[in-house]
Amino acid sequence: MVRPPAAVLFAILWLSCPVSADAACDELVGSLIRAKLRPVVEDLDCAVVKNLGVDKKDHKLVGVCYQSSGPASQIRIDTQLHCHGSSESVVGNLFGGNNVPSVSENLTVEAEARGSDCQVTNVSVKPSGELGKALASLFDANGKARKALQDALTQACTK
């Protein structure tokens, strides 16, 4: 059963959104999710590729799209992961600051949540390369990002 505050929130959002063939992203809930996930994404560790000489991170949360369709909600999270070396890294010291390695790729996470209790029920991580595969474990059932996503949904449902 949907709690009354959540039902009111979703009714207001539904009535304020123009109806179209393609479901639009809910910006209010999306911004709550973005606020919780941004620090988690930006803090992902590059240690999994440290043996390549990278010791710095510059990750970005590109976008969050939250769509609700009655009993289920879909969430799409797009990130850009970027790990690079610095002049202080082993490789940077050997080859100079202009020749440091850099690894970048995109990572998409698609999740589903129950509308009745806002619980995350499914998470699918879609990395575009090796860095994403190595970092994908952070989005599993015990990962920080999944917890942050659940916290954001819980917060949205109680408003």
N, CA, C and O atoms as a DFTB+ gen file, in Angstrom:
636 C
 N C O
     1  1       0.840      -1.184       0.000
     2  2       0.000       0.000       0.000
     3  2       0.883       1.244       0.000
     4  3       1.846       1.313       0.764
     5  1       0.580       2.200      -0.820
     6  2       1.347       3.432      -0.905
     7  2       0.969       4.323       0.272
     8  3      -0.214       4.510       0.557
     9  1       1.953       4.865       0.943
    10  2       1.702       5.783       2.047
    11  2       1.067       7.063       1.501
    12  3       1.416       7.502       0.405
    13  1       0.134       7.669       2.252
    14  2      -0.563       8.861       1.743
    15  2       0.371       9.960       1.244
    16  3       0.113      10.503       0.169
    17  1       1.460      10.331       1.971
    18  2       2.316      11.403       1.439
    19  2       2.921      11.041       0.079
    20  3       3.040      11.895      -0.799
    21  1       3.301       9.772      -0.089
    22  2       3.874       9.353      -1.365
    23  2       2.815       9.397      -2.460
    24  3       3.089       9.812      -3.587
    25  1       1.601       8.964      -2.118
    26  2       0.524       8.977      -3.104
    27  2       0.227      10.394      -3.561
    28  3       0.014      10.636      -4.749
    29  1       0.211      11.332      -2.622
    30  2      -0.036      12.735      -2.960
    31  2       1.081      13.271      -3.844
    32  3       0.818      13.947      -4.838
    33  1       2.343      12.968      -3.482
    34  2       3.489      13.417      -4.277
    35  2       3.389      12.909      -5.702
    36  3       3.554      13.674      -6.652
    37  1       3.119      11.619      -5.855
    38  2       3.069      11.054      -7.198
    39  2       1.860      11.572      -7.970
    40  3       1.942      11.738      -9.187
    41  1       0.727      11.835      -7.289
    42  2      -0.439      12.395      -7.976
    43  2      -0.148      13.792      -8.484
    44  3      -0.499      14.134      -9.613
    45  1       0.497      14.607      -7.646
    46  2       0.856      15.967      -8.061
    47  2       1.819      15.922      -9.240
    48  3       1.663      16.663     -10.211
    49  1       2.813      15.050      -9.147
    50  2       3.782      14.938     -10.232
    51  2       3.112      14.459     -11.510
    52  3       3.400      14.970     -12.592
    53  1       2.222      13.482     -11.393
    54  2       1.560      12.935     -12.560
    55  2       0.686      13.991     -13.223
    56  3       0.670      14.103     -14.449
    57  1      -0.041      14.768     -12.421
    58  2      -0.921      15.788     -12.977
    59  2      -0.151      16.961     -13.572
    60  3      -0.643      17.637     -14.476
    61  1       1.061      17.203     -13.063
    62  2       1.818      18.347     -13.561
    63  2       2.655      18.020     -14.789
    64  3       3.182      18.926     -15.434
    65  1       2.785      16.751     -15.121
    66  2       3.594      16.354     -16.282
    67  2       2.714      16.235     -17.508
    68  3       1.626      15.663     -17.439
    69  1       3.177      16.774     -18.642
    70  2       2.405      16.609     -19.866
    71  2       2.419      15.145     -20.298
    72  3       3.436      14.463     -20.169
    73  1       1.291      14.668     -20.807
    74  2       1.188      13.289     -21.261
    75  2       1.766      13.202     -22.668
    76  3       1.455      14.012     -23.540
    77  1       2.614      12.199     -22.864
    78  2       3.190      11.982     -24.194
    79  2       3.356      10.495     -24.425
    80  3       3.200       9.700     -23.499
    81  1       3.671      10.113     -25.650
    82  2       3.871       8.707     -25.974
    83  2       5.063       8.144     -25.194
    84  3       5.011       7.018     -24.700
    85  1       6.104       8.910     -25.089
    86  2       7.265       8.496     -24.306
    87  2       7.139       9.076     -22.906
    88  3       6.880      10.267     -22.737
    89  1       7.322       8.226     -21.910
    90  2       7.248       8.712     -20.538
    91  2       8.393       9.685     -20.279
    92  3       9.538       9.432     -20.653
    93  1       8.066      10.791     -19.639
    94  2       9.082      11.801     -19.331
    95  2       9.759      11.457     -18.008
    96  3       9.182      10.786     -17.152
    97  1      10.976      11.924     -17.862
    98  2      11.692      11.742     -16.605
    99  2      11.070      12.646     -15.549
   100  3      10.749      13.803     -15.822
   101  1      10.905      12.122     -14.363
   102  2      10.382      12.886     -13.236
   103  2      11.551      13.637     -12.622
   104  3      12.397      13.035     -11.961
   105  1      11.605      14.937     -12.833
   106  2      12.749      15.742     -12.392
   107  2      12.843      15.884     -10.881
   108  3      13.945      15.948     -10.336
   109  1      11.707      15.934     -10.195
   110  2      11.742      16.092      -8.747
   111  2      12.391      14.881      -8.076
   112  3      13.340      15.026      -7.305
   113  1      11.874      13.688      -8.373
   114  2      12.445      12.476      -7.784
   115  2      13.850      12.251      -8.340
   116  3      14.741      11.824      -7.607
   117  1      14.053      12.531      -9.612
   118  2      15.377      12.386     -10.209
   119  2      16.415      13.251      -9.520
   120  3      17.555      12.827      -9.333
   121  1      16.025      14.472      -9.140
   122  2      16.987      15.349      -8.468
   123  2      17.296      14.853      -7.055
   124  3      18.419      15.026      -6.581
   125  1      16.331      14.245      -6.378
   126  2      16.605      13.646      -5.071
   127  2      17.596      12.487      -5.203
   128  3      18.517      12.347      -4.399
   129  1      17.391      11.670      -6.219
   130  2      18.300      10.541      -6.459
   131  2      19.683      11.058      -6.833
   132  3      20.690      10.561      -6.330
   133  1      19.735      12.067      -7.725
   134  2      21.013      12.658      -8.138
   135  2      21.791      13.175      -6.940
   136  3      22.999      12.958      -6.846
   137  1      21.120      13.853      -6.031
   138  2      21.787      14.427      -4.866
   139  2      22.431      13.346      -3.996
   140  3      23.507      13.560      -3.437
   141  1      21.784      12.196      -3.880
   142  2      22.331      11.098      -3.072
   143  2      23.446      10.354      -3.811
   144  3      24.428       9.938      -3.197
   145  1      23.295      10.187      -5.126
   146  2      24.253       9.379      -5.885
   147  2      25.511      10.124      -6.308
   148  3      26.578       9.522      -6.430
   149  1      25.394      11.436      -6.535
   150  2      26.548      12.191      -7.040
   151  2      27.808      11.962      -6.192
   152  3      28.843      11.610      -6.760
   153  1      27.776      12.143      -4.869
   154  2      29.008      11.935      -4.098
   155  2      29.502      10.489      -4.141
   156  3      30.707      10.241      -4.078
   157  1      28.578       9.541      -4.247
   158  2      28.979       8.128      -4.317
   159  2      29.728       7.862      -5.617
   160  3      30.781       7.225      -5.613
   161  1      29.183       8.352      -6.729
   162  2      29.820       8.152      -8.036
   163  2      31.159       8.874      -8.094
   164  3      32.154       8.301      -8.536
   165  1      31.191      10.124      -7.651
   166  2      32.425      10.900      -7.732
   167  2      33.534      10.332      -6.851
   168  3      34.711      10.607      -7.082
   169  1      33.167       9.547      -5.850
   170  2      34.155       8.983      -4.932
   171  2      34.561       7.550      -5.270
   172  3      35.336       6.948      -4.527
   173  1      34.053       6.981      -6.386
   174  2      34.459       5.625      -6.757
   175  2      35.974       5.569      -6.890
   176  3      36.599       6.461      -7.465
   177  1      36.544       4.511      -6.350
   178  2      37.995       4.380      -6.299
   179  2      38.549       3.829      -7.613
   180  3      37.930       2.967      -8.238
   181  1      39.696       4.318      -8.025
   182  2      40.367       3.833      -9.234
   183  2      41.417       2.762      -8.911
   184  3      42.231       2.417      -9.768
   185  1      41.403       2.243      -7.694
   186  2      42.419       1.265      -7.291
   187  2      42.424       0.019      -8.178
   188  3      43.455      -0.641      -8.313
   189  1      41.268      -0.308      -8.788
   190  2      41.205      -1.504      -9.625
   191  2      42.087      -1.393     -10.869
   192  3      42.437      -2.408     -11.470
   193  1      42.445      -0.179     -11.255
   194  2      43.322       0.007     -12.422
   195  2      44.613       0.721     -12.028
   196  3      45.305       1.275     -12.882
   197  1      44.936       0.709     -10.743
   198  2      46.131       1.397     -10.264
   199  2      47.411       0.804     -10.878
   200  3      48.396       1.515     -11.083
   201  1      47.384      -0.507     -11.168
   202  2      48.559      -1.130     -11.781
   203  2      48.845      -0.590     -13.178
   204  3      49.910      -0.859     -13.733
   205  1      47.913       0.168     -13.755
   206  2      48.150       0.811     -15.052
   207  2      48.797       2.182     -14.901
   208  3      49.084       2.858     -15.889
   209  1      49.022       2.579     -13.665
   210  2      49.664       3.873     -13.427
   211  2      48.694       5.013     -13.214
   212  3      49.092       6.177     -13.267
   213  1      47.428       4.705     -12.973
   214  2      46.456       5.758     -12.714
   215  2      46.282       5.911     -11.204
   216  3      46.156       4.921     -10.484
   217  1      46.276       7.136     -10.741
   218  2      46.136       7.382      -9.308
   219  2      45.163       8.523      -9.008
   220  3      45.040       8.936      -7.855
   221  1      44.477       9.033     -10.018
   222  2      43.516      10.125      -9.836
   223  2      42.175       9.729     -10.441
   224  3      42.117       8.923     -11.369
   225  1      41.098      10.302      -9.908
   226  2      39.763      10.029     -10.426
   227  2      39.054      11.330     -10.783
   228  3      39.283      12.373     -10.172
   229  1      38.199      11.239     -11.775
   230  2      37.384      12.373     -12.192
   231  2      36.089      11.807     -12.784
   232  3      35.867      11.874     -13.993
   233  1      35.242      11.251     -11.919
   234  2      34.003      10.626     -12.350
   235  2      32.865      11.648     -12.314
   236  3      32.872      12.578     -11.506
   237  1      31.900      11.460     -13.193
   238  2      30.758      12.372     -13.276
   239  2      29.451      11.571     -13.328
   240  3      29.353      10.551     -14.010
   241  1      28.467      12.057     -12.598
   242  2      27.116      11.549     -12.727
   243  2      26.471      12.371     -13.838
   244  3      26.175      13.551     -13.651
   245  1      26.258      11.755     -14.982
   246  2      25.780      12.465     -16.163
   247  2      24.280      12.723     -16.096
   248  3      23.819      13.819     -16.418
   249  1      23.527      11.724     -15.683
   250  2      22.092      11.918     -15.645
   251  2      21.367      10.831     -14.887
   252  3      21.849       9.706     -14.756
   253  1      20.198      11.192     -14.390
   254  2      19.312      10.258     -13.714
   255  2      17.923      10.472     -14.306
   256  3      17.431      11.598     -14.374
   257  1      17.310       9.392     -14.726
   258  2      15.947       9.462     -15.247
   259  2      15.086       8.521     -14.420
   260  3      15.294       7.308     -14.426
   261  1      14.123       9.086     -13.710
   262  2      13.184       8.321     -12.906
   263  2      11.832       8.376     -13.592
   264  3      11.324       9.458     -13.888
   265  1      11.244       7.206     -13.848
   266  2       9.927       7.135     -14.466
   267  2       9.068       6.181     -13.659
   268  3       9.496       5.074     -13.330
   269  1       7.862       6.610     -13.343
   270  2       6.952       5.768     -12.583
   271  2       5.790       5.354     -13.464
   272  3       5.205       6.168     -14.178
   273  1       5.469       4.074     -13.398
   274  2       4.332       3.575     -14.164
   275  2       3.483       2.685     -13.270
   276  3       3.423       1.471     -13.461
   277  1       2.839       3.291     -12.306
   278  2       1.956       2.554     -11.412
   279  2       2.698       1.691     -10.416
   280  3       3.351       2.214      -9.513
   281  1       2.612       0.372     -10.563
   282  2       3.197      -0.513      -9.561
   283  2       4.727      -0.582      -9.589
   284  3       5.338      -1.105      -8.658
   285  1       5.334      -0.069     -10.627
   286  2       6.798      -0.135     -10.735
   287  2       7.351       1.185     -11.248
   288  3       6.701       1.916     -11.996
   289  1       8.574       1.462     -10.817
   290  2       9.289       2.649     -11.295
   291  2      10.599       2.196     -11.901
   292  3      11.221       1.249     -11.419
   293  1      11.022       2.875     -12.966
   294  2      12.292       2.582     -13.606
   295  2      13.231       3.753     -13.372
   296  3      12.835       4.916     -13.433
   297  1      14.485       3.416     -13.102
   298  2      15.510       4.434     -12.879
   299  2      16.681       4.112     -13.789
   300  3      17.169       2.982     -13.819
   301  1      17.123       5.113     -14.527
   302  2      18.305       4.967     -15.381
   303  2      19.334       5.972     -14.892
   304  3      19.054       7.164     -14.766
   305  1      20.536       5.465     -14.617
   306  2      21.619       6.299     -14.115
   307  2      22.772       6.201     -15.102
   308  3      23.273       5.108     -15.369
   309  1      23.193       7.331     -15.643
   310  2      24.301       7.366     -16.592
   311  2      25.489       8.067     -15.946
   312  3      25.354       9.159     -15.395
   313  1      26.649       7.430     -16.020
   314  2      27.865       7.989     -15.439
   315  2      29.003       7.957     -16.444
   316  3      29.008       7.148     -17.373
   317  1      29.960       8.839     -16.248
   318  2      31.221       8.816     -16.988
   319  2      32.309       8.557     -15.963
   320  3      32.498       9.334     -15.026
   321  1      33.018       7.461     -16.149
   322  2      34.106       7.113     -15.252
   323  2      35.421       7.495     -15.912
   324  3      35.644       7.206     -17.087
   325  1      36.282       8.142     -15.155
   326  2      37.567       8.571     -15.706
   327  2      38.640       8.432     -14.627
   328  3      38.590       9.097     -13.592
   329  1      39.597       7.567     -14.885
   330  2      40.759       7.405     -14.017
   331  2      41.986       7.796     -14.834
   332  3      42.119       7.408     -15.995
   333  1      42.882       8.569     -14.220
   334  2      44.055       9.017     -14.956
   335  2      45.252       9.107     -14.021
   336  3      45.108       9.156     -12.799
   337  1      46.406       9.127     -14.610
   338  2      47.629       9.247     -13.833
   339  2      47.989      10.697     -13.600
   340  3      47.495      11.602     -14.274
   341  1      48.847      10.891     -12.644
   342  2      49.352      12.236     -12.375
   343  2      50.860      12.220     -12.539
   344  3      51.468      11.164     -12.718
   345  1      51.450      13.385     -12.476
   346  2      52.905      13.450     -12.590
   347  2      53.570      12.752     -11.404
   348  3      54.743      12.389     -11.487
   349  1      52.833      12.558     -10.293
   350  2      53.383      11.877      -9.128
   351  2      53.308      10.362      -9.244
   352  3      53.952       9.661      -8.463
   353  1      52.539       9.832     -10.198
   354  2      52.419       8.382     -10.342
   355  2      53.733       7.806     -10.847
   356  3      54.594       8.532     -11.347
   357  1      53.875       6.502     -10.711
   358  2      55.081       5.814     -11.171
   359  2      55.294       6.059     -12.663
   360  3      56.400       6.392     -13.090
   361  1      54.240       5.894     -13.447
   362  2      54.345       6.088     -14.900
   363  2      54.634       7.546     -15.216
   364  3      55.439       7.841     -16.099
   365  1      53.977       8.473     -14.496
   366  2      54.224       9.896     -14.706
   367  2      55.661      10.269     -14.421
   368  3      56.240      11.087     -15.134
   369  1      56.252       9.680     -13.383
   370  2      57.658       9.932     -13.068
   371  2      58.586       9.377     -14.132
   372  3      59.608       9.987     -14.449
   373  1      58.238       8.225     -14.685
   374  2      59.088       7.604     -15.699
   375  2      59.017       8.296     -17.054
   376  3      60.036       8.494     -17.715
   377  1      57.800       8.661     -17.460
   378  2      57.606       9.167     -18.820
   379  2      57.235      10.639     -18.909
   380  3      57.055      11.157     -20.011
   381  1      57.117      11.317     -17.795
   382  2      56.764      12.735     -17.809
   383  2      55.272      12.948     -17.665
   384  3      54.463      12.095     -18.030
   385  1      54.929      14.092     -17.131
   386  2      53.543      14.418     -16.830
   387  2      52.602      14.433     -18.017
   388  3      51.396      14.261     -17.839
   389  1      53.122      14.636     -19.246
   390  2      52.260      14.686     -20.433
   391  2      51.946      13.314     -20.988
   392  3      51.106      13.186     -21.879
   393  1      52.609      12.281     -20.476
   394  2      52.427      10.934     -21.007
   395  2      51.799       9.983     -19.995
   396  3      52.074       8.784     -20.015
   397  1      50.970      10.505     -19.124
   398  2      50.343       9.651     -18.119
   399  2      49.152       8.908     -18.727
   400  3      48.482       9.426     -19.620
   401  1      48.895       7.699     -18.244
   402  2      47.770       6.916     -18.777
   403  2      46.422       7.479     -18.327
   404  3      46.314       8.176     -17.317
   405  1      45.422       7.154     -19.101
   406  2      44.068       7.612     -18.812
   407  2      43.092       6.533     -19.271
   408  3      43.237       5.987     -20.365
   409  1      42.106       6.226     -18.441
   410  2      41.082       5.245     -18.778
   411  2      39.729       5.902     -18.538
   412  3      39.456       6.398     -17.445
   413  1      38.889       5.903     -19.560
   414  2      37.554       6.502     -19.445
   415  2      36.524       5.590     -20.072
   416  3      36.811       4.867     -21.026
   417  1      35.334       5.630     -19.532
   418  2      34.222       4.933     -20.165
   419  2      32.919       5.335     -19.520
   420  3      32.894       5.999     -18.484
   421  1      31.846       4.925     -20.147
   422  2      30.513       5.201     -19.646
   423  2      29.965       3.958     -18.951
   424  3      30.272       2.827     -19.325
   425  1      29.154       4.199     -17.940
   426  2      28.514       3.110     -17.199
   427  2      27.054       3.496     -17.022
   428  3      26.742       4.589     -16.550
   429  1      26.171       2.596     -17.402
   430  2      24.735       2.817     -17.247
   431  2      24.196       1.800     -16.258
   432  3      24.513       0.612     -16.328
   433  1      23.383       2.280     -15.345
   434  2      22.713       1.413     -14.386
   435  2      21.218       1.581     -14.596
   436  3      20.699       2.697     -14.601
   437  1      20.542       0.468     -14.767
   438  2      19.090       0.491     -14.877
   439  2      18.533      -0.261     -13.681
   440  3      18.938      -1.389     -13.401
   441  1      17.604       0.369     -12.979
   442  2      17.038      -0.225     -11.779
   443  2      15.527      -0.156     -11.837
   444  3      14.948       0.644     -12.572
   445  1      14.902      -1.015     -11.045
   446  2      13.460      -1.008     -10.922
   447  2      13.112      -0.989      -9.442
   448  3      13.791      -1.611      -8.625
   449  1      12.055      -0.275      -9.107
   450  2      11.595      -0.189      -7.722
   451  2      10.086      -0.399      -7.671
   452  3       9.354       0.002      -8.575
   453  1       9.638      -1.040      -6.590
   454  2       8.199      -1.220      -6.379
   455  2       7.577       0.096      -5.967
   456  3       8.127       0.810      -5.129
   457  1       6.443       0.421      -6.544
   458  2       5.739       1.646      -6.193
   459  2       5.094       1.578      -4.823
   460  3       4.919       2.609      -4.174
   461  1       4.737       0.389      -4.373
   462  2       4.013       0.259      -3.106
   463  2       4.868       0.582      -1.892
   464  3       4.366       1.116      -0.903
   465  1       6.166       0.261      -1.961
   466  2       7.027       0.509      -0.796
   467  2       8.373       1.128      -1.170
   468  3       9.246       1.269      -0.314
   469  1       8.550       1.499      -2.437
   470  2       9.764       2.163      -2.926
   471  2      11.034       1.329      -2.730
   472  3      12.121       1.889      -2.590
   473  1      10.909       0.018      -2.718
   474  2      12.074      -0.849      -2.552
   475  2      12.692      -1.163      -3.916
   476  3      11.985      -1.505      -4.864
   477  1      14.009      -1.045      -4.001
   478  2      14.730      -1.399      -5.216
   479  2      14.629      -2.912      -5.368
   480  3      15.018      -3.656      -4.467
   481  1      14.109      -3.368      -6.500
   482  2      13.911      -4.798      -6.706
   483  2      14.881      -5.401      -7.711
   484  3      15.121      -6.608      -7.697
   485  1      15.432      -4.577      -8.574
   486  2      16.315      -5.105      -9.607
   487  2      17.303      -4.027     -10.012
   488  3      16.934      -2.864     -10.170
   489  1      18.556      -4.415     -10.180
   490  2      19.587      -3.493     -10.646
   491  2      20.376      -4.196     -11.743
   492  3      20.836      -5.324     -11.565
   493  1      20.528      -3.527     -12.869
   494  2      21.297      -4.063     -13.985
   495  2      22.385      -3.059     -14.350
   496  3      22.091      -1.921     -14.716
   497  1      23.638      -3.482     -14.248
   498  2      24.769      -2.613     -14.549
   499  2      25.250      -2.929     -15.955
   500  3      25.477      -4.089     -16.301
   501  1      25.401      -1.885     -16.762
   502  2      25.810      -2.061     -18.156
   503  2      27.072      -1.242     -18.425
   504  3      26.994      -0.106     -18.890
   505  1      28.239      -1.830     -18.127
   506  2      29.486      -1.113     -18.387
   507  2      29.851      -1.188     -19.866
   508  3      29.470      -2.125     -20.567
   509  1      30.588      -0.194     -20.321
   510  2      31.014      -0.194     -21.717
   511  2      32.437      -0.726     -21.881
   512  3      32.917      -0.842     -23.009
   513  1      33.121      -1.051     -20.788
   514  2      34.490      -1.566     -20.896
   515  2      34.991      -2.149     -19.589
   516  3      34.214      -2.401     -18.669
   517  1      36.286      -2.359     -19.518
   518  2      36.898      -3.029     -18.378
   519  2      36.806      -2.233     -17.074
   520  3      36.595      -2.822     -16.014
   521  1      36.958      -0.921     -17.130
   522  2      36.864      -0.109     -15.928
   523  2      35.474      -0.238     -15.310
   524  3      35.340      -0.406     -14.097
   525  1      34.462      -0.161     -16.131
   526  2      33.096      -0.302     -15.649
   527  2      32.830      -1.675     -15.071
   528  3      32.127      -1.800     -14.068
   529  1      33.382      -2.706     -15.690
   530  2      33.213      -4.059     -15.155
   531  2      33.847      -4.167     -13.771
   532  3      33.290      -4.795     -12.872
   533  1      35.007      -3.555     -13.610
   534  2      35.687      -3.612     -12.318
   535  2      34.928      -2.832     -11.252
   536  3      34.887      -3.248     -10.094
   537  1      34.323      -1.702     -11.631
   538  2      33.605      -0.872     -10.668
   539  2      32.150      -1.293     -10.491
   540  3      31.478      -0.834      -9.566
   541  1      31.659      -2.166     -11.376
   542  2      30.256      -2.559     -11.327
   543  2      29.871      -3.229     -10.017
   544  3      28.707      -3.167      -9.621
   545  1      30.794      -3.853      -9.351
   546  2      30.468      -4.515      -8.096
   547  2      29.965      -3.526      -7.052
   548  3      29.286      -3.927      -6.107
   549  1      30.280      -2.251      -7.202
   550  2      29.791      -1.250      -6.257
   551  2      28.283      -1.038      -6.366
   552  3      27.673      -0.461      -5.466
   553  1      27.673      -1.503      -7.467
   554  2      26.244      -1.344      -7.653
   555  2      25.465      -2.608      -7.281
   556  3      24.264      -2.682      -7.543
   557  1      26.127      -3.612      -6.670
   558  2      25.429      -4.843      -6.354
   559  2      24.556      -4.659      -5.116
   560  3      24.404      -3.547      -4.610
   561  1      23.989      -5.756      -4.640
   562  2      23.034      -5.673      -3.530
   563  2      23.641      -5.044      -2.285
   564  3      22.914      -4.421      -1.512
   565  1      24.922      -5.180      -2.063
   566  2      25.566      -4.629      -0.873
   567  2      26.369      -3.369      -1.173
   568  3      27.079      -2.873      -0.297
   569  1      26.273      -2.846      -2.382
   570  2      27.100      -1.710      -2.779
   571  2      26.623      -0.372      -2.264
   572  3      25.454      -0.197      -1.923
   573  1      27.550       0.570      -2.213
   574  2      27.242       1.931      -1.755
   575  2      26.227       2.618      -2.662
   576  3      25.332       3.315      -2.183
   577  1      26.367       2.422      -3.964
   578  2      25.477       3.112      -4.892
   579  2      24.046       2.592      -4.776
   580  3      23.094       3.371      -4.818
   581  1      23.897       1.284      -4.631
   582  2      22.546       0.739      -4.479
   583  2      21.924       1.257      -3.175
   584  3      20.741       1.595      -3.142
   585  1      22.714       1.316      -2.118
   586  2      22.219       1.832      -0.843
   587  2      21.818       3.304      -0.996
   588  3      20.772       3.717      -0.495
   589  1      22.645       4.091      -1.685
   590  2      22.319       5.500      -1.899
   591  2      21.048       5.636      -2.725
   592  3      20.224       6.510      -2.457
   593  1      20.883       4.774      -3.730
   594  2      19.663       4.801      -4.543
   595  2      18.464       4.465      -3.671
   596  3      17.432       5.131      -3.754
   597  1      18.589       3.425      -2.825
   598  2      17.486       3.061      -1.947
   599  2      17.164       4.180      -0.964
   600  3      15.994       4.474      -0.718
   601  1      18.205       4.811      -0.399
   602  2      18.000       5.935       0.530
   603  2      17.251       7.084      -0.155
   604  3      16.355       7.686       0.435
   605  1      17.626       7.383      -1.408
   606  2      16.979       8.472      -2.132
   607  2      15.520       8.149      -2.406
   608  3      14.654       9.016      -2.287
   609  1      15.245       6.897      -2.774
   610  2      13.857       6.517      -3.025
   611  2      13.034       6.540      -1.748
   612  3      11.882       6.972      -1.749
   613  1      13.630       6.075      -0.666
   614  2      12.940       6.109       0.620
   615  2      12.612       7.546       1.007
   616  3      11.514       7.828       1.486
   617  1      13.562       8.453       0.801
   618  2      13.349       9.864       1.105
   619  2      12.238      10.440       0.232
   620  3      11.386      11.187       0.715
   621  1      12.249      10.091      -1.048
   622  2      11.217      10.605      -1.966
   623  2       9.823      10.093      -1.576
   624  3       8.836      10.817      -1.701
   625  1       9.752       8.862      -1.111
   626  2       8.463       8.279      -0.759
   627  2       7.895       8.811       0.536
   628  3       6.686       8.739       0.755
   629  1       8.737       9.342       1.396
   630  2       8.241       9.853       2.670
   631  2       7.864      11.324       2.600
   632  3       7.354      11.867       3.580
   633  1       8.100      11.982       1.476
   634  2       7.760      13.398       1.321
   635  2       6.368      13.559       0.796
   636  3       5.908      14.684       0.602
